[in-house]
Amino acid sequence: MSYGRRIVGRMSFSGFGDEAFEFYEGLAADNSKTYWTAHKATYESVVRGPMTALFAELEPEFGPAKMFRPHRDVRFAKDKSPYKEHQGGHAGGGFYLQLDGDGLMVAGGMYAPAPEQLTRYRAAVDADATGKALEGIVERLRAEGCEIAGERLKTRPRGVPADHPRLELLRHRALHAHQGWPADPWMRDGPRVTERVRDAWRRLRPLVEWGAEHIGGNEQLR
């Protein structure tokens, strides 16, 4: 699993222009080293540079950020496309931001927990106090327009009764919520983008904090 470098330094974030989304539209049509080499300078100036600056704006509230590398690990994948068709990064262990040809997406929650973290997650969901708290967080986020996602078992976990009041949450192996915005001219406005992402992450904070308290950090965030 590849992780990007921690973001250091600070520059002014001025938004994402059309070129950023057009870069990924082109990559989706031609995911090749030839395309990447010809457009690498564009990627650095309209994607990676602005996103680095955006994370720097958010760091005082949400913590240090890391950007993911643009190259895919294709060693064990059927899809041998060499480059990711999005740029993602995360902050504070559970907050995520992604840009691709369609627009922007923000997310937060618990990602790819280690086996011992999954055990703690299920114990916390099973317990009435902590399980009901998570249930309330998820219901609120869904009501606010977030989509609840995460890898889930097709059946219930071993030993869990079929009538458990939080069976759907217990089926999750990862649990996160996300919200997106299609590419639009307002994304050229840096302060407006920063505020949108900040507000969304604030709404997602209870889910991230529940995970941090009850299962630990997201060392395996992807």
Summary of the structure (lengths in Angstrom):
residues: 222
radius of gyration: 18.5
end to end distance: 7.8
largest distance: 57.0
contacts: 669
relative contact order: 0.18
helix: 46%
strand: 18%
